[in-house]
Amino acid sequence: MATGGSEVAAISTTATEATRNLSPAPPAPTEFELYYDDSHKDLRQALDWMTQTNALDPKFWNVYTEARIRLKMNDYQGAIEAAQHSKQLALATTPPNLTYAHLDDALIAEAQRQAQNAK
């Protein structure tokens, strides 16, 4: 039985869609997380999305966003740990991303300052 090209394309498209739909990874954090973070609408929801994303595929820019959210939630130790992880990931890239490394250093310093003032 001969298979026409359109049938193969349809099967291929269906398989691609099925794979995409079955993927356990949440979509890359984009406007949703940033909106929730920047607008302070629901920091717990933004943090939940970021931790899920970072557990599956940590990228330095996403881990940095998690650190920012934690700092806004007054989770100083969590912010410091996330920023340290982000810096480690940023410096491990080729070439190292020094911009994010500096952002992480600044966030760590701010978290330490706020933690000290909270005592």
NUFI-62408 format. One record per atom (N, C-alpha, C, O, CB): chain; atom name; x, y, z. Coordinates in Angstrom, 2 decimals, padded with zeros to 5 digits. Glycine has a CB too. Layout:
- A|CA|X|Y|Z
...
***
This chain:
- A|N|000.84|-001.18|000.00
- A|CA|000.00|000.00|000.00
- A|C|000.88|001.24|000.00
- A|O|001.72|001.40|000.89
- A|CB|-000.96|000.00|001.21
- A|N|000.71|002.09|-000.96
- A|CA|001.51|003.30|-001.10
- A|C|000.98|004.38|-000.17
- A|O|-000.23|004.52|000.04
- A|CB|001.52|003.79|-002.57
- A|N|001.91|005.12|000.39
- A|CA|001.54|006.22|001.28
- A|C|001.86|007.53|000.58
- A|O|002.99|007.74|000.12
- A|CB|002.28|006.13|002.65
- A|N|000.89|008.38|000.49
- A|CA|001.09|009.68|-000.15
- A|C|001.88|010.61|000.74
- A|O|001.89|010.44|001.96
- A|CB|-000.24|010.31|-000.52
- A|N|002.52|011.57|000.15
- A|CA|003.33|012.54|000.90
- A|C|002.52|013.30|001.92
- A|O|003.03|013.61|003.00
- A|CB|003.98|013.50|-000.04
- A|N|001.27|013.62|001.59
- A|CA|000.46|014.40|002.53
- A|C|000.12|013.59|003.77
- A|O|000.01|014.15|004.86
- A|CB|-000.83|014.87|001.86
- A|N|-000.04|012.27|003.61
- A|CA|-000.33|011.43|004.78
- A|C|000.88|011.37|005.71
- A|O|000.72|011.40|006.93
- A|CB|-000.72|010.00|004.34
- A|N|002.08|011.28|005.15
- A|CA|003.30|011.26|005.96
- A|C|003.45|012.59|006.69
- A|O|003.79|012.62|007.87
- A|CB|004.54|010.98|005.08
- A|N|003.20|013.68|006.00
- A|CA|003.30|015.00|006.63
- A|C|002.29|015.14|007.76
- A|O|002.60|015.71|008.80
- A|CB|003.08|016.11|005.59
- A|N|001.09|014.62|007.55
- A|CA|000.06|014.69|008.59
- A|C|000.46|013.88|009.81
- A|O|000.27|014.32|010.94
- A|CB|-001.30|014.20|008.05
- A|N|001.02|012.70|009.58
- A|CA|001.46|011.86|010.70
- A|C|002.61|012.54|011.43
- A|O|002.63|012.55|012.66
- A|CB|001.89|010.46|010.20
- A|N|003.56|013.09|010.70
- A|CA|004.69|013.78|011.29
- A|C|004.23|014.97|012.13
- A|O|004.72|015.17|013.24
- A|CB|005.66|014.24|010.21
- A|N|003.31|015.74|011.60
- A|CA|002.78|016.89|012.33
- A|C|002.07|016.45|013.60
- A|O|002.23|017.05|014.66
- A|CB|001.83|017.71|011.44
- A|N|001.29|015.38|013.48
- A|CA|000.58|014.87|014.65
- A|C|001.56|014.38|015.71
- A|O|001.35|014.64|016.89
- A|CB|-000.37|013.73|014.24
- A|N|002.61|013.69|015.30
- A|CA|003.61|013.21|016.26
- A|C|004.32|014.39|016.93
- A|O|004.57|014.35|018.13
- A|CB|004.64|012.31|015.55
- A|N|004.63|015.40|016.17
- A|CA|005.28|016.59|016.73
- A|C|004.36|017.27|017.73
- A|O|004.80|017.66|018.81
- A|CB|005.67|017.57|015.62
- A|N|003.10|017.42|017.38
- A|CA|002.14|018.04|018.30
- A|C|001.98|017.20|019.56
- A|O|001.89|017.74|020.66
- A|CB|000.78|018.24|017.61
- A|N|001.92|015.88|019.40
- A|CA|001.77|015.00|020.56
- A|C|002.97|015.12|021.48
- A|O|002.81|015.20|022.70
- A|CB|001.59|013.54|020.11
- A|N|004.17|015.14|020.91
- A|CA|005.37|015.28|021.72
- A|C|005.35|016.60|022.47
- A|O|005.68|016.65|023.66
- A|CB|006.62|015.18|020.85
- A|N|004.98|017.67|021.79
- A|CA|004.92|018.98|022.42
- A|C|003.89|018.99|023.55
- A|O|004.14|019.56|024.61
- A|CB|004.59|020.08|021.38
- A|N|002.75|018.38|023.33
- A|CA|001.69|018.37|024.33
- A|C|002.01|017.49|025.53
- A|O|001.51|017.73|026.63
- A|CB|000.39|017.92|023.71
- A|N|002.84|016.46|025.33
- A|CA|003.19|015.56|026.41
- A|C|004.42|016.01|027.18
- A|O|004.75|015.42|028.21
- A|CB|003.42|014.18|025.87
- A|N|005.09|017.02|026.72
- A|CA|006.30|017.49|027.36
- A|C|006.01|017.92|028.79
- A|O|005.07|018.69|029.03
- A|CB|006.91|018.66|026.56
- A|N|006.80|017.43|029.76
- A|CA|006.57|017.80|031.16
- A|C|007.04|019.21|031.48
- A|O|006.70|019.75|032.54
- A|CB|007.26|016.83|032.07
- A|N|007.81|019.82|030.61
- A|CA|008.36|021.14|030.90
- A|C|007.30|022.22|030.72
- A|O|006.59|022.24|029.71
- A|CB|009.56|021.43|030.00
- A|N|007.19|023.11|031.68
- A|CA|006.29|024.24|031.50
- A|C|006.87|025.16|030.44
- A|O|008.06|025.07|030.12
- A|CB|006.06|025.01|032.84
- A|N|006.06|026.04|029.90
- A|CA|006.60|026.96|028.91
- A|C|007.67|027.84|029.54
- A|O|007.67|028.07|030.75
- A|CB|005.48|027.83|028.31
- A|N|008.57|028.30|028.72
- A|CA|009.63|029.19|029.22
- A|C|009.00|030.40|029.89
- A|O|008.04|030.97|029.37
- A|CB|010.59|029.63|028.07
- A|N|009.52|030.79|031.04
- A|CA|008.94|031.94|031.72
- A|C|009.11|033.18|030.85
- A|O|010.21|033.52|030.43
- A|CB|009.58|032.15|033.10
- A|N|008.02|033.81|030.60
- A|CA|008.08|035.01|029.78
- A|C|007.26|036.08|030.47
- A|O|007.52|036.44|031.61
- A|CB|007.56|034.75|028.34
- A|N|006.28|036.58|029.77
- A|CA|005.51|037.68|030.31
- A|C|004.71|037.33|031.55
- A|O|004.51|038.20|032.41
- A|CB|004.59|038.19|029.26
- A|N|004.24|036.09|031.69
- A|CA|003.43|035.74|032.85
- A|C|004.21|035.94|034.14
- A|O|003.79|036.67|035.03
- A|CB|002.93|034.29|032.75
- A|N|005.37|035.27|034.23
- A|CA|006.17|035.36|035.44
- A|C|006.66|036.78|035.66
- A|O|006.61|037.29|036.78
- A|CB|007.34|034.40|035.37
- A|N|007.12|037.42|034.60
- A|CA|007.64|038.77|034.75
- A|C|006.54|039.74|035.15
- A|O|006.77|040.65|035.95
- A|CB|008.29|039.24|033.45
- A|N|005.33|039.56|034.61
- A|CA|004.21|040.42|034.99
- A|C|003.89|040.24|036.47
- A|O|003.73|041.21|037.21
- A|CB|002.96|040.10|034.13
- A|N|003.79|038.99|036.90
- A|CA|003.47|038.74|038.30
- A|C|004.57|039.27|039.21
- A|O|004.30|039.80|040.28
- A|CB|003.26|037.23|038.54
- A|N|005.82|039.12|038.78
- A|CA|006.95|039.60|039.56
- A|C|006.98|041.12|039.58
- A|O|007.01|041.72|040.66
- A|CB|008.26|039.04|039.00
- A|N|006.97|041.75|038.42
- A|CA|007.10|043.21|038.33
- A|C|005.91|043.96|038.91
- A|O|006.08|045.04|039.47
- A|CB|007.29|043.61|036.91
- A|N|004.73|043.41|038.78
- A|CA|003.53|044.10|039.26
- A|C|003.18|043.74|040.70
- A|O|002.27|044.32|041.29
- A|CB|002.36|043.80|038.36
- A|N|003.89|042.78|041.26
- A|CA|003.62|042.30|042.62
- A|C|002.19|041.77|042.75
- A|O|001.61|041.81|043.83
- A|CB|003.85|043.42|043.65
- A|N|001.63|041.27|041.65
- A|CA|000.25|040.77|041.67
- A|C|000.12|039.55|042.57
- A|O|-000.73|039.52|043.46
- A|CB|-000.21|040.41|040.25
- A|N|000.96|038.57|042.35
- A|CA|000.89|037.34|043.13
- A|C|002.28|036.71|043.13
- A|O|002.59|035.85|042.31
- A|CB|-000.19|036.34|042.55
- A|N|003.11|037.17|044.05
- A|CA|004.49|036.71|044.07
- A|C|004.59|035.21|044.35
- A|O|005.51|034.56|043.86
- A|CB|005.27|037.47|045.11
- A|N|003.66|034.67|045.13
- A|CA|003.70|033.23|045.39
- A|C|003.51|032.44|044.10
- A|O|004.19|031.44|043.87
- A|CB|002.62|032.83|046.42
- A|N|002.59|032.89|043.25
- A|CA|002.35|032.21|041.98
- A|C|003.57|032.36|041.07
- A|O|003.99|031.39|040.43
- A|CB|001.09|032.77|041.28
- A|N|004.14|033.55|041.02
- A|CA|005.33|033.78|040.20
- A|C|006.48|032.90|040.68
- A|O|007.20|032.31|039.87
- A|CB|005.75|035.26|040.23
- A|N|006.65|032.80|042.00
- A|CA|007.72|031.96|042.55
- A|C|007.47|030.49|042.24
- A|O|008.40|029.76|041.90
- A|CB|007.82|032.16|044.07
- A|N|006.23|030.06|042.34
- A|CA|005.90|028.67|042.02
- A|C|006.27|028.35|040.57
- A|O|006.89|027.32|040.30
- A|CB|004.40|028.41|042.25
- A|N|005.90|029.22|039.65
- A|CA|006.24|029.00|038.24
- A|C|007.75|028.96|038.03
- A|O|008.27|028.12|037.30
- A|CB|005.62|030.10|037.36
- A|N|008.45|029.89|038.68
- A|CA|009.90|029.95|038.49
- A|C|010.60|028.73|039.08
- A|O|011.51|028.19|038.46
- A|CB|010.47|031.21|039.12
- A|N|010.18|028.28|040.25
- A|CA|010.84|027.11|040.84
- A|C|010.57|025.86|040.02
- A|O|011.45|025.00|039.89
- A|CB|010.37|026.90|042.29
- A|N|009.38|025.74|039.46
- A|CA|009.08|024.60|038.58
- A|C|009.96|024.64|037.33
- A|O|010.52|023.63|036.93
- A|CB|007.60|024.59|038.18
- A|N|010.07|025.80|036.74
- A|CA|010.89|025.96|035.55
- A|C|012.35|025.66|035.86
- A|O|013.01|024.94|035.11
- A|CB|010.75|027.38|034.98
- A|N|012.86|026.21|036.96
- A|CA|014.26|026.03|037.31
- A|C|014.58|024.61|037.73
- A|O|015.71|024.16|037.56
- A|CB|014.64|026.98|038.42
- A|N|013.61|023.90|038.27
- A|CA|013.84|022.50|038.63
- A|C|014.03|021.64|037.38
- A|O|014.78|020.67|037.40
- A|CB|012.67|021.96|039.46
- A|N|013.34|022.00|036.31
- A|CA|013.42|021.21|035.08
- A|C|014.60|021.60|034.20
- A|O|015.25|020.73|033.61
- A|CB|012.14|021.37|034.30
- A|N|014.88|022.88|034.10
- A|CA|015.92|023.35|033.19
- A|C|016.42|024.71|033.66
- A|O|015.98|025.74|033.14
- A|CB|015.40|023.43|031.72
- A|N|017.33|024.73|034.64
- A|CA|017.77|026.01|035.18
- A|C|018.62|026.80|034.18
- A|O|019.61|026.30|033.65
- A|CB|018.57|025.79|036.45
- A|N|018.21|028.01|033.94
- A|CA|018.95|028.96|033.12
- A|C|019.27|030.15|034.03
- A|O|018.45|030.52|034.87
- A|CB|018.14|029.41|031.82
- A|N|020.44|030.75|033.86
- A|CA|020.84|031.78|034.81
- A|C|019.86|032.94|034.88
- A|O|019.65|033.50|035.95
- A|CB|022.21|032.31|034.44
- A|N|019.25|033.30|033.76
- A|CA|018.31|034.44|033.77
- A|C|017.03|034.09|034.52
- A|O|016.42|034.96|035.15
- A|CB|017.97|034.88|032.34
- A|N|016.61|032.83|034.47
- A|CA|015.42|032.41|035.21
- A|C|015.71|032.27|036.70
- A|O|014.88|032.63|037.53
- A|CB|014.89|031.08|034.65
- A|N|016.89|031.75|037.04
- A|CA|017.25|031.62|038.45
- A|C|017.42|033.01|039.06
- A|O|017.08|033.22|040.23
- A|CB|018.56|030.79|038.60
- A|N|017.93|033.96|038.28
- A|CA|018.03|035.34|038.76
- A|C|016.64|035.91|039.04
- A|O|016.43|036.60|040.04
- A|CB|018.77|036.22|037.72
- A|N|015.68|035.63|038.15
- A|CA|014.31|036.10|038.37
- A|C|013.75|035.49|039.65
- A|O|013.06|036.17|040.41
- A|CB|013.41|035.74|037.17
- A|N|014.04|034.21|039.89
- A|CA|013.61|033.57|041.14
- A|C|014.22|034.31|042.34
- A|O|013.53|034.55|043.33
- A|CB|014.01|032.07|041.16
- A|N|015.49|034.66|042.25
- A|CA|016.15|035.38|043.34
- A|C|015.47|036.72|043.60
- A|O|015.27|037.11|044.75
- A|CB|017.64|035.59|043.02
- A|N|015.11|037.44|042.53
- A|CA|014.42|038.73|042.67
- A|C|013.08|038.55|043.38
- A|O|012.72|039.33|044.26
- A|CB|014.19|039.38|041.29
- A|N|012.35|037.51|042.99
- A|CA|011.04|037.27|043.61
- A|C|011.22|036.95|045.09
- A|O|010.50|037.48|045.94
- A|CB|010.30|036.11|042.90
- A|N|012.19|036.09|045.39
- A|CA|012.43|035.72|046.80
- A|C|012.80|036.95|047.63
- A|O|012.37|037.09|048.78
- A|CB|013.55|034.66|046.89
- A|N|013.60|037.84|047.06
- A|CA|013.97|039.06|047.78
- A|C|012.73|039.91|048.05
- A|O|012.58|040.44|049.16
- A|CB|015.01|039.86|046.97
- A|N|011.86|040.05|047.07
- A|CA|010.62|040.82|047.26
- A|C|009.71|040.20|048.32
- A|O|008.93|040.89|048.96
- A|CB|009.87|040.95|045.94
- A|N|009.83|038.88|048.49
- A|CA|009.02|038.17|049.49
- A|C|009.71|038.12|050.85
- A|O|009.22|037.47|051.78
- A|CB|008.71|036.76|049.00
- A|N|010.84|038.82|050.97
- A|CA|011.63|038.85|052.20
- A|C|012.22|037.50|052.57
- A|O|012.50|037.24|053.74
- A|CB|010.79|039.35|053.34
- A|N|012.42|036.64|051.58
- A|CA|013.12|035.36|051.78
- A|C|014.58|035.62|051.44
- A|O|015.06|035.27|050.36
- A|CB|012.50|034.20|050.88
- A|N|015.28|036.25|052.38
- A|CA|016.64|036.72|052.11
- A|C|017.60|035.57|051.83
- A|O|018.39|035.63|050.89
- A|CB|017.14|037.53|053.27
- A|N|017.54|034.52|052.64
- A|CA|018.44|033.38|052.44
- A|C|018.15|032.70|051.11
- A|O|019.08|032.33|050.38
- A|CB|018.30|032.38|053.60
- A|N|016.87|032.52|050.78
- A|CA|016.50|031.93|049.49
- A|C|016.96|032.78|048.33
- A|O|017.39|032.26|047.30
- A|CB|015.01|031.72|049.42
- A|N|016.87|034.11|048.48
- A|CA|017.32|035.03|047.43
- A|C|018.83|034.92|047.23
- A|O|019.31|034.90|046.10
- A|CB|016.94|036.48|047.77
- A|N|019.56|034.85|048.33
- A|CA|021.02|034.74|048.25
- A|C|021.41|033.43|047.57
- A|O|022.27|033.41|046.69
- A|CB|021.65|034.82|049.66
- A|N|020.77|032.34|047.98
- A|CA|021.10|031.03|047.39
- A|C|020.77|030.99|045.90
- A|O|021.54|030.46|045.11
- A|CB|020.34|029.92|048.11
- A|N|019.63|031.55|045.52
- A|CA|019.25|031.56|044.11
- A|C|020.21|032.44|043.30
- A|O|020.61|032.07|042.20
- A|CB|017.79|032.06|043.94
- A|N|020.58|033.60|043.85
- A|CA|021.51|034.49|043.14
- A|C|022.89|033.85|043.00
- A|O|023.54|034.00|041.97
- A|CB|021.63|035.84|043.87
- A|N|023.33|033.13|044.03
- A|CA|024.61|032.42|043.93
- A|C|024.55|031.35|042.84
- A|O|025.50|031.18|042.08
- A|CB|024.98|031.78|045.28
- A|N|023.44|030.64|042.77
- A|CA|023.25|029.62|041.73
- A|C|023.21|030.27|040.35
- A|O|023.83|029.77|039.41
- A|CB|021.95|028.81|041.98
- A|N|022.50|031.38|040.23
- A|CA|022.42|032.10|038.96
- A|C|023.81|032.55|038.51
- A|O|024.17|032.42|037.34
- A|CB|021.49|033.32|039.09
- A|N|024.59|033.08|039.44
- A|CA|025.94|033.54|039.12
- A|C|026.80|032.37|038.64
- A|O|027.55|032.49|037.67
- A|CB|026.59|034.22|040.33
- A|N|026.69|031.26|039.33
- A|CA|027.45|030.06|038.94
- A|C|027.09|029.65|037.51
- A|O|027.97|029.35|036.71
- A|CB|027.17|028.89|039.92
- A|N|025.80|029.65|037.20
- A|CA|025.35|029.29|035.85
- A|C|025.81|030.32|034.82
- A|O|026.22|029.96|033.72
- A|CB|023.82|029.15|035.81
- A|N|025.73|031.61|035.18
- A|CA|026.13|032.67|034.24
- A|C|027.62|032.59|033.91
- A|O|028.02|032.80|032.77
- A|CB|025.80|034.05|034.83
- A|N|028.42|032.29|034.91
- A|CA|029.87|032.20|034.68
- A|C|030.27|030.92|033.96
- A|O|031.36|030.84|033.40
- A|CB|030.60|032.30|036.01
- A|N|029.40|029.91|033.98
- A|CA|029.69|028.64|033.32
- A|C|029.38|028.67|031.82
- A|O|029.74|027.74|031.10
- A|CB|028.90|027.52|033.97
- A|N|028.72|029.73|031.36
- A|CA|028.41|029.82|029.93
- A|C|029.66|030.21|029.16
- A|O|030.63|030.71|029.73
- A|CB|027.27|030.85|029.68
- A|N|029.62|029.97|027.85
- A|CA|030.74|030.35|027.00
- A|C|030.26|031.37|025.99
- A|O|029.43|031.03|025.15
- A|CB|031.34|029.11|026.28
- A|N|030.72|032.59|026.04
- A|CA|031.58|033.17|027.07
- A|C|030.78|033.43|028.34
- A|O|029.55|033.46|028.30
- A|CB|032.23|034.47|026.57
- A|N|031.47|033.61|029.46
- A|CA|030.76|033.88|030.72
- A|C|029.91|035.15|030.60
- A|O|030.33|036.13|029.99
- A|CB|031.75|034.01|031.89
- A|N|028.73|035.11|031.19
- A|CA|027.85|036.28|031.15
- A|C|028.13|037.12|032.40
- A|O|027.55|036.91|033.46
- A|CB|026.33|035.85|031.09
- A|N|029.02|038.08|032.23
- A|CA|029.44|038.92|033.35
- A|C|028.36|039.89|033.78
- A|O|028.32|040.31|034.94
- A|CB|030.69|039.68|032.99
- A|N|027.48|040.26|032.87
- A|CA|026.38|041.17|033.22
- A|C|025.51|040.54|034.30
- A|O|025.22|041.18|035.31
- A|CB|025.53|041.51|031.97
- A|N|025.10|039.30|034.09
- A|CA|024.27|038.64|035.10
- A|C|025.07|038.34|036.36
- A|O|024.52|038.39|037.46
- A|CB|023.68|037.35|034.53
- A|N|026.35|038.03|036.23
- A|CA|027.17|037.80|037.42
- A|C|027.18|039.05|038.30
- A|O|027.09|038.95|039.52
- A|CB|028.61|037.40|037.02
- A|N|027.29|040.22|037.68
- A|CA|027.27|041.48|038.44
- A|C|025.88|041.74|039.03
- A|O|025.76|042.20|040.16
- A|CB|027.68|042.66|037.54
- A|N|024.83|041.45|038.26
- A|CA|023.47|041.59|038.79
- A|C|023.28|040.69|040.01
- A|O|022.67|041.09|041.00
- A|CB|022.43|041.26|037.70
- A|N|023.79|039.47|039.92
- A|CA|023.68|038.53|041.04
- A|C|024.43|039.05|042.27
- A|O|023.93|038.97|043.39
- A|CB|024.21|037.15|040.64
- A|N|025.64|039.58|042.05
- A|CA|026.40|040.14|043.17
- A|C|025.64|041.28|043.84
- A|O|025.60|041.37|045.06
- A|CB|027.77|040.64|042.68
- A|N|025.03|042.14|043.03
- A|CA|024.26|043.26|043.58
- A|C|023.05|042.75|044.36
- A|O|022.72|043.29|045.41
- A|CB|023.82|044.20|042.45
- A|N|022.38|041.73|043.84
- A|CA|021.21|041.18|044.53
- A|C|021.63|040.53|045.85
- A|O|020.93|040.67|046.85
- A|CB|020.48|040.16|043.63
- A|N|022.75|039.83|045.85
- A|CA|023.24|039.21|047.08
- A|C|023.53|040.29|048.12
- A|O|023.14|040.15|049.28
- A|CB|024.53|038.37|046.80
- A|N|024.20|041.35|047.71
- A|CA|024.51|042.45|048.64
- A|C|023.23|043.08|049.19
- A|O|023.15|043.38|050.38
- A|CB|025.38|043.52|047.95
- A|N|022.25|043.28|048.32
- A|CA|020.98|043.87|048.76
- A|C|020.24|042.94|049.72
- A|O|019.67|043.40|050.71
- A|CB|020.09|044.18|047.55
- A|N|020.25|041.65|049.44
- A|CA|019.58|040.69|050.33
- A|C|020.27|040.66|051.69
- A|O|019.60|040.58|052.72
- A|CB|019.59|039.27|049.69
- A|N|021.59|040.71|051.69
- A|CA|022.32|040.73|052.96
- A|C|022.02|042.01|053.74
- A|O|021.85|041.97|054.96
- A|CB|023.84|040.61|052.71
- A|N|021.94|043.14|053.04
- A|CA|021.63|044.42|053.69
- A|C|020.23|044.39|054.29
- A|O|020.03|044.79|055.44
- A|CB|021.75|045.59|052.68
- A|N|019.26|043.91|053.50
- A|CA|017.88|043.86|054.00
- A|C|017.74|042.87|055.16
- A|O|017.00|043.12|056.10
- A|CB|016.93|043.48|052.87
- A|N|018.46|041.76|055.09
- A|CA|018.40|040.78|056.17
- A|C|018.96|041.38|057.46
- A|O|018.41|041.17|058.54
- A|CB|019.19|039.50|055.80
- A|N|020.04|042.14|057.33
- A|CA|020.65|042.78|058.50
- A|C|019.69|043.82|059.09
- A|O|019.57|043.92|060.31
- A|CB|021.98|043.45|058.11
- A|N|019.03|044.59|058.24
- A|CA|018.09|045.61|058.71
- A|C|016.83|045.00|059.33
- A|O|016.18|045.64|060.16
- A|CB|017.70|046.53|057.57
- A|N|016.49|043.80|058.94
- A|CA|015.28|043.14|059.45
- A|C|015.48|042.59|060.85
- A|O|014.51|042.26|061.54
- A|CB|014.86|042.02|058.52
- A|N|016.72|042.50|061.29
- A|CA|017.00|041.94|062.63
- A|C|016.64|042.91|063.72
- A|O|016.81|042.59|064.90
- A|CB|018.46|041.56|062.76
***
